[in-house]
Amino acid sequence: MLVKELFEAAPGYHPFLITKYWQVAQLNYSKEQDAEEIRELEAHFHTDETFTLLKGSAFLIAQKDGDKSMEMNWMKLGKTYNVPAKIWHNVAMQKGSSILITENAQTHTEEKKLLPLSVDAQKRIAAFLKQEV
């Protein structure tokens, strides 16, 4: 077969196309991605990362290094969102949601840094979920 179909139905993060330079992954809703379960943000200091909402409902959380304020944006179905290098981020998803992620190869294994969130920040993320899409 010349063309390969790529899809993963299981919950969680699934990198399914990895080349020498880049990778494509599917992130399906799992409890860890629920707005009330987000406990940290991540950053990649040398590469951007893109997110495309395939189905469901999700919002991106972003924060500059050293800044306490967070930007939260509901994602639109079929739109691609670019998170630049050095931006702390995460994605909160509702049940049934699925996102396509494109990034440099080994970004999640070699270049990922984590930032724990304060209880106040966690509450703000959970509260954002209650806002209208």
PyMOL commands that place a pseudoatom at each C-alpha (Angstrom):
pseudoatom trace, name=CA, resn=MET, resi=1, chain=A, elem=C, hetatm=0, pos=[0.000, 0.000, 0.000]
pseudoatom trace, name=CA, resn=LEU, resi=2, chain=A, elem=C, hetatm=0, pos=[1.427, 3.356, -1.013]
pseudoatom trace, name=CA, resn=VAL, resi=3, chain=A, elem=C, hetatm=0, pos=[-0.678, 5.433, 1.385]
pseudoatom trace, name=CA, resn=LYS, resi=4, chain=A, elem=C, hetatm=0, pos=[-0.935, 4.468, 5.036]
pseudoatom trace, name=CA, resn=GLU, resi=5, chain=A, elem=C, hetatm=0, pos=[-3.953, 5.428, 7.144]
pseudoatom trace, name=CA, resn=LEU, resi=6, chain=A, elem=C, hetatm=0, pos=[-2.995, 6.643, 10.626]
pseudoatom trace, name=CA, resn=PHE, resi=7, chain=A, elem=C, hetatm=0, pos=[-5.485, 6.668, 13.465]
pseudoatom trace, name=CA, resn=GLU, resi=8, chain=A, elem=C, hetatm=0, pos=[-5.519, 5.771, 17.149]
pseudoatom trace, name=CA, resn=ALA, resi=9, chain=A, elem=C, hetatm=0, pos=[-8.720, 5.303, 19.157]
pseudoatom trace, name=CA, resn=ALA, resi=10, chain=A, elem=C, hetatm=0, pos=[-7.202, 4.665, 22.601]
pseudoatom trace, name=CA, resn=PRO, resi=11, chain=A, elem=C, hetatm=0, pos=[-7.083, 7.483, 25.181]
pseudoatom trace, name=CA, resn=GLY, resi=12, chain=A, elem=C, hetatm=0, pos=[-3.878, 9.489, 25.604]
pseudoatom trace, name=CA, resn=TYR, resi=13, chain=A, elem=C, hetatm=0, pos=[-0.886, 10.573, 23.529]
pseudoatom trace, name=CA, resn=HIS, resi=14, chain=A, elem=C, hetatm=0, pos=[0.077, 8.468, 20.501]
pseudoatom trace, name=CA, resn=PRO, resi=15, chain=A, elem=C, hetatm=0, pos=[3.007, 9.465, 18.244]
pseudoatom trace, name=CA, resn=PHE, resi=16, chain=A, elem=C, hetatm=0, pos=[2.336, 7.431, 15.106]
pseudoatom trace, name=CA, resn=LEU, resi=17, chain=A, elem=C, hetatm=0, pos=[4.538, 8.952, 12.431]
pseudoatom trace, name=CA, resn=ILE, resi=18, chain=A, elem=C, hetatm=0, pos=[8.120, 9.692, 13.419]
pseudoatom trace, name=CA, resn=THR, resi=19, chain=A, elem=C, hetatm=0, pos=[10.817, 10.633, 10.929]
pseudoatom trace, name=CA, resn=LYS, resi=20, chain=A, elem=C, hetatm=0, pos=[14.366, 11.876, 11.436]
pseudoatom trace, name=CA, resn=TYR, resi=21, chain=A, elem=C, hetatm=0, pos=[13.163, 15.490, 11.689]
pseudoatom trace, name=CA, resn=TRP, resi=22, chain=A, elem=C, hetatm=0, pos=[9.495, 15.598, 12.729]
pseudoatom trace, name=CA, resn=GLN, resi=23, chain=A, elem=C, hetatm=0, pos=[6.622, 13.624, 14.173]
pseudoatom trace, name=CA, resn=VAL, resi=24, chain=A, elem=C, hetatm=0, pos=[2.841, 13.518, 14.085]
pseudoatom trace, name=CA, resn=ALA, resi=25, chain=A, elem=C, hetatm=0, pos=[0.830, 12.361, 17.086]
pseudoatom trace, name=CA, resn=GLN, resi=26, chain=A, elem=C, hetatm=0, pos=[-2.795, 12.010, 18.039]
pseudoatom trace, name=CA, resn=LEU, resi=27, chain=A, elem=C, hetatm=0, pos=[-3.898, 13.105, 21.499]
pseudoatom trace, name=CA, resn=ASN, resi=28, chain=A, elem=C, hetatm=0, pos=[-7.237, 11.650, 22.549]
pseudoatom trace, name=CA, resn=TYR, resi=29, chain=A, elem=C, hetatm=0, pos=[-9.110, 12.664, 25.670]
pseudoatom trace, name=CA, resn=SER, resi=30, chain=A, elem=C, hetatm=0, pos=[-7.801, 11.047, 28.828]
pseudoatom trace, name=CA, resn=LYS, resi=31, chain=A, elem=C, hetatm=0, pos=[-8.428, 12.010, 32.440]
pseudoatom trace, name=CA, resn=GLU, resi=32, chain=A, elem=C, hetatm=0, pos=[-5.024, 13.777, 32.607]
pseudoatom trace, name=CA, resn=GLN, resi=33, chain=A, elem=C, hetatm=0, pos=[-6.191, 16.228, 29.911]
pseudoatom trace, name=CA, resn=ASP, resi=34, chain=A, elem=C, hetatm=0, pos=[-9.439, 17.116, 31.688]
pseudoatom trace, name=CA, resn=ALA, resi=35, chain=A, elem=C, hetatm=0, pos=[-9.523, 20.809, 32.678]
pseudoatom trace, name=CA, resn=GLU, resi=36, chain=A, elem=C, hetatm=0, pos=[-9.902, 19.882, 36.344]
pseudoatom trace, name=CA, resn=GLU, resi=37, chain=A, elem=C, hetatm=0, pos=[-6.845, 17.600, 36.179]
pseudoatom trace, name=CA, resn=ILE, resi=38, chain=A, elem=C, hetatm=0, pos=[-4.273, 19.903, 34.535]
pseudoatom trace, name=CA, resn=ARG, resi=39, chain=A, elem=C, hetatm=0, pos=[-1.400, 20.222, 37.023]
pseudoatom trace, name=CA, resn=GLU, resi=40, chain=A, elem=C, hetatm=0, pos=[1.462, 21.469, 34.843]
pseudoatom trace, name=CA, resn=LEU, resi=41, chain=A, elem=C, hetatm=0, pos=[2.446, 23.234, 31.671]
pseudoatom trace, name=CA, resn=GLU, resi=42, chain=A, elem=C, hetatm=0, pos=[5.217, 22.152, 29.333]
pseudoatom trace, name=CA, resn=ALA, resi=43, chain=A, elem=C, hetatm=0, pos=[7.604, 24.073, 27.100]
pseudoatom trace, name=CA, resn=HIS, resi=44, chain=A, elem=C, hetatm=0, pos=[9.983, 23.252, 24.267]
pseudoatom trace, name=CA, resn=PHE, resi=45, chain=A, elem=C, hetatm=0, pos=[12.801, 25.766, 24.089]
pseudoatom trace, name=CA, resn=HIS, resi=46, chain=A, elem=C, hetatm=0, pos=[14.011, 25.077, 20.534]
pseudoatom trace, name=CA, resn=THR, resi=47, chain=A, elem=C, hetatm=0, pos=[10.915, 24.239, 18.522]
pseudoatom trace, name=CA, resn=ASP, resi=48, chain=A, elem=C, hetatm=0, pos=[7.299, 25.197, 17.887]
pseudoatom trace, name=CA, resn=GLU, resi=49, chain=A, elem=C, hetatm=0, pos=[4.426, 22.734, 18.248]
pseudoatom trace, name=CA, resn=THR, resi=50, chain=A, elem=C, hetatm=0, pos=[1.087, 22.706, 16.412]
pseudoatom trace, name=CA, resn=PHE, resi=51, chain=A, elem=C, hetatm=0, pos=[-2.321, 21.503, 17.579]
pseudoatom trace, name=CA, resn=THR, resi=52, chain=A, elem=C, hetatm=0, pos=[-5.326, 20.791, 15.325]
pseudoatom trace, name=CA, resn=LEU, resi=53, chain=A, elem=C, hetatm=0, pos=[-8.709, 19.955, 16.856]
pseudoatom trace, name=CA, resn=LEU, resi=54, chain=A, elem=C, hetatm=0, pos=[-10.079, 16.912, 15.019]
pseudoatom trace, name=CA, resn=LYS, resi=55, chain=A, elem=C, hetatm=0, pos=[-13.243, 16.418, 17.064]
pseudoatom trace, name=CA, resn=GLY, resi=56, chain=A, elem=C, hetatm=0, pos=[-14.835, 17.430, 20.328]
pseudoatom trace, name=CA, resn=SER, resi=57, chain=A, elem=C, hetatm=0, pos=[-14.050, 20.457, 22.451]
pseudoatom trace, name=CA, resn=ALA, resi=58, chain=A, elem=C, hetatm=0, pos=[-10.722, 21.646, 23.855]
pseudoatom trace, name=CA, resn=PHE, resi=59, chain=A, elem=C, hetatm=0, pos=[-8.855, 24.796, 24.827]
pseudoatom trace, name=CA, resn=LEU, resi=60, chain=A, elem=C, hetatm=0, pos=[-5.196, 25.731, 24.771]
pseudoatom trace, name=CA, resn=ILE, resi=61, chain=A, elem=C, hetatm=0, pos=[-3.478, 27.161, 27.820]
pseudoatom trace, name=CA, resn=ALA, resi=62, chain=A, elem=C, hetatm=0, pos=[-0.383, 29.308, 27.242]
pseudoatom trace, name=CA, resn=GLN, resi=63, chain=A, elem=C, hetatm=0, pos=[1.932, 31.346, 29.453]
pseudoatom trace, name=CA, resn=LYS, resi=64, chain=A, elem=C, hetatm=0, pos=[5.178, 33.245, 28.901]
pseudoatom trace, name=CA, resn=ASP, resi=65, chain=A, elem=C, hetatm=0, pos=[8.182, 32.282, 30.993]
pseudoatom trace, name=CA, resn=GLY, resi=66, chain=A, elem=C, hetatm=0, pos=[8.169, 34.226, 34.261]
pseudoatom trace, name=CA, resn=ASP, resi=67, chain=A, elem=C, hetatm=0, pos=[4.615, 35.504, 33.712]
pseudoatom trace, name=CA, resn=LYS, resi=68, chain=A, elem=C, hetatm=0, pos=[1.856, 34.480, 36.136]
pseudoatom trace, name=CA, resn=SER, resi=69, chain=A, elem=C, hetatm=0, pos=[-1.051, 35.305, 33.803]
pseudoatom trace, name=CA, resn=MET, resi=70, chain=A, elem=C, hetatm=0, pos=[-2.317, 32.589, 31.462]
pseudoatom trace, name=CA, resn=GLU, resi=71, chain=A, elem=C, hetatm=0, pos=[-3.948, 32.922, 28.086]
pseudoatom trace, name=CA, resn=MET, resi=72, chain=A, elem=C, hetatm=0, pos=[-6.709, 30.383, 27.401]
pseudoatom trace, name=CA, resn=ASN, resi=73, chain=A, elem=C, hetatm=0, pos=[-8.357, 29.970, 24.008]
pseudoatom trace, name=CA, resn=TRP, resi=74, chain=A, elem=C, hetatm=0, pos=[-11.074, 27.599, 22.858]
pseudoatom trace, name=CA, resn=MET, resi=75, chain=A, elem=C, hetatm=0, pos=[-9.953, 25.690, 19.787]
pseudoatom trace, name=CA, resn=LYS, resi=76, chain=A, elem=C, hetatm=0, pos=[-12.075, 25.652, 16.638]
pseudoatom trace, name=CA, resn=LEU, resi=77, chain=A, elem=C, hetatm=0, pos=[-12.672, 22.404, 14.803]
pseudoatom trace, name=CA, resn=GLY, resi=78, chain=A, elem=C, hetatm=0, pos=[-10.251, 21.906, 11.907]
pseudoatom trace, name=CA, resn=LYS, resi=79, chain=A, elem=C, hetatm=0, pos=[-8.121, 24.960, 12.775]
pseudoatom trace, name=CA, resn=THR, resi=80, chain=A, elem=C, hetatm=0, pos=[-4.394, 24.602, 13.483]
pseudoatom trace, name=CA, resn=TYR, resi=81, chain=A, elem=C, hetatm=0, pos=[-2.801, 26.476, 16.378]
pseudoatom trace, name=CA, resn=ASN, resi=82, chain=A, elem=C, hetatm=0, pos=[0.937, 27.108, 16.645]
pseudoatom trace, name=CA, resn=VAL, resi=83, chain=A, elem=C, hetatm=0, pos=[2.584, 27.326, 20.066]
pseudoatom trace, name=CA, resn=PRO, resi=84, chain=A, elem=C, hetatm=0, pos=[5.976, 29.011, 19.596]
pseudoatom trace, name=CA, resn=ALA, resi=85, chain=A, elem=C, hetatm=0, pos=[9.143, 27.745, 21.243]
pseudoatom trace, name=CA, resn=LYS, resi=86, chain=A, elem=C, hetatm=0, pos=[9.654, 28.910, 24.850]
pseudoatom trace, name=CA, resn=ILE, resi=87, chain=A, elem=C, hetatm=0, pos=[5.912, 29.221, 25.577]
pseudoatom trace, name=CA, resn=TRP, resi=88, chain=A, elem=C, hetatm=0, pos=[4.580, 27.136, 28.468]
pseudoatom trace, name=CA, resn=HIS, resi=89, chain=A, elem=C, hetatm=0, pos=[1.438, 25.312, 27.346]
pseudoatom trace, name=CA, resn=ASN, resi=90, chain=A, elem=C, hetatm=0, pos=[-1.031, 22.484, 27.772]
pseudoatom trace, name=CA, resn=VAL, resi=91, chain=A, elem=C, hetatm=0, pos=[-4.381, 21.542, 26.307]
pseudoatom trace, name=CA, resn=ALA, resi=92, chain=A, elem=C, hetatm=0, pos=[-7.557, 20.864, 28.280]
pseudoatom trace, name=CA, resn=MET, resi=93, chain=A, elem=C, hetatm=0, pos=[-9.959, 18.495, 26.575]
pseudoatom trace, name=CA, resn=GLN, resi=94, chain=A, elem=C, hetatm=0, pos=[-13.533, 17.360, 27.076]
pseudoatom trace, name=CA, resn=LYS, resi=95, chain=A, elem=C, hetatm=0, pos=[-14.596, 13.710, 26.746]
pseudoatom trace, name=CA, resn=GLY, resi=96, chain=A, elem=C, hetatm=0, pos=[-14.667, 12.492, 23.154]
pseudoatom trace, name=CA, resn=SER, resi=97, chain=A, elem=C, hetatm=0, pos=[-12.108, 15.048, 21.936]
pseudoatom trace, name=CA, resn=SER, resi=98, chain=A, elem=C, hetatm=0, pos=[-9.152, 14.335, 19.678]
pseudoatom trace, name=CA, resn=ILE, resi=99, chain=A, elem=C, hetatm=0, pos=[-6.229, 16.547, 18.615]
pseudoatom trace, name=CA, resn=LEU, resi=100, chain=A, elem=C, hetatm=0, pos=[-3.516, 16.147, 15.979]
pseudoatom trace, name=CA, resn=ILE, resi=101, chain=A, elem=C, hetatm=0, pos=[-0.067, 17.317, 17.128]
pseudoatom trace, name=CA, resn=THR, resi=102, chain=A, elem=C, hetatm=0, pos=[2.882, 18.064, 14.830]
pseudoatom trace, name=CA, resn=GLU, resi=103, chain=A, elem=C, hetatm=0, pos=[6.348, 18.822, 16.179]
pseudoatom trace, name=CA, resn=ASN, resi=104, chain=A, elem=C, hetatm=0, pos=[10.037, 18.149, 15.706]
pseudoatom trace, name=CA, resn=ALA, resi=105, chain=A, elem=C, hetatm=0, pos=[11.088, 14.550, 16.302]
pseudoatom trace, name=CA, resn=GLN, resi=106, chain=A, elem=C, hetatm=0, pos=[11.977, 13.689, 19.898]
pseudoatom trace, name=CA, resn=THR, resi=107, chain=A, elem=C, hetatm=0, pos=[10.408, 16.915, 21.211]
pseudoatom trace, name=CA, resn=HIS, resi=108, chain=A, elem=C, hetatm=0, pos=[8.512, 15.030, 23.928]
pseudoatom trace, name=CA, resn=THR, resi=109, chain=A, elem=C, hetatm=0, pos=[11.449, 12.838, 24.912]
pseudoatom trace, name=CA, resn=GLU, resi=110, chain=A, elem=C, hetatm=0, pos=[14.450, 15.166, 24.707]
pseudoatom trace, name=CA, resn=GLU, resi=111, chain=A, elem=C, hetatm=0, pos=[13.223, 18.742, 24.813]
pseudoatom trace, name=CA, resn=LYS, resi=112, chain=A, elem=C, hetatm=0, pos=[10.206, 18.815, 27.124]
pseudoatom trace, name=CA, resn=LYS, resi=113, chain=A, elem=C, hetatm=0, pos=[10.399, 20.846, 30.350]
pseudoatom trace, name=CA, resn=LEU, resi=114, chain=A, elem=C, hetatm=0, pos=[7.587, 20.900, 32.917]
pseudoatom trace, name=CA, resn=LEU, resi=115, chain=A, elem=C, hetatm=0, pos=[6.255, 23.748, 35.064]
pseudoatom trace, name=CA, resn=PRO, resi=116, chain=A, elem=C, hetatm=0, pos=[4.024, 22.789, 38.035]
pseudoatom trace, name=CA, resn=LEU, resi=117, chain=A, elem=C, hetatm=0, pos=[0.915, 24.968, 38.370]
pseudoatom trace, name=CA, resn=SER, resi=118, chain=A, elem=C, hetatm=0, pos=[-0.192, 26.679, 41.562]
pseudoatom trace, name=CA, resn=VAL, resi=119, chain=A, elem=C, hetatm=0, pos=[-3.562, 25.730, 43.054]
pseudoatom trace, name=CA, resn=ASP, resi=120, chain=A, elem=C, hetatm=0, pos=[-4.860, 29.163, 41.989]
pseudoatom trace, name=CA, resn=ALA, resi=121, chain=A, elem=C, hetatm=0, pos=[-3.793, 28.559, 38.372]
pseudoatom trace, name=CA, resn=GLN, resi=122, chain=A, elem=C, hetatm=0, pos=[-5.450, 25.127, 38.429]
pseudoatom trace, name=CA, resn=LYS, resi=123, chain=A, elem=C, hetatm=0, pos=[-8.692, 26.741, 39.639]
pseudoatom trace, name=CA, resn=ARG, resi=124, chain=A, elem=C, hetatm=0, pos=[-8.552, 29.344, 36.833]
pseudoatom trace, name=CA, resn=ILE, resi=125, chain=A, elem=C, hetatm=0, pos=[-8.213, 26.579, 34.241]
pseudoatom trace, name=CA, resn=ALA, resi=126, chain=A, elem=C, hetatm=0, pos=[-11.158, 24.638, 35.705]
pseudoatom trace, name=CA, resn=ALA, resi=127, chain=A, elem=C, hetatm=0, pos=[-13.246, 27.856, 35.775]
pseudoatom trace, name=CA, resn=PHE, resi=128, chain=A, elem=C, hetatm=0, pos=[-12.443, 28.617, 32.117]
pseudoatom trace, name=CA, resn=LEU, resi=129, chain=A, elem=C, hetatm=0, pos=[-14.140, 25.360, 31.177]
pseudoatom trace, name=CA, resn=LYS, resi=130, chain=A, elem=C, hetatm=0, pos=[-17.473, 26.776, 32.369]
pseudoatom trace, name=CA, resn=GLN, resi=131, chain=A, elem=C, hetatm=0, pos=[-17.256, 29.703, 29.919]
pseudoatom trace, name=CA, resn=GLU, resi=132, chain=A, elem=C, hetatm=0, pos=[-19.120, 29.463, 26.634]
pseudoatom trace, name=CA, resn=VAL, resi=133, chain=A, elem=C, hetatm=0, pos=[-17.314, 28.139, 23.596]
for i in range(1, 133): cmd.bond("trace and resi %d" % i, "trace and resi %d" % (i + 1))
show_as sticks, trace
zoom trace
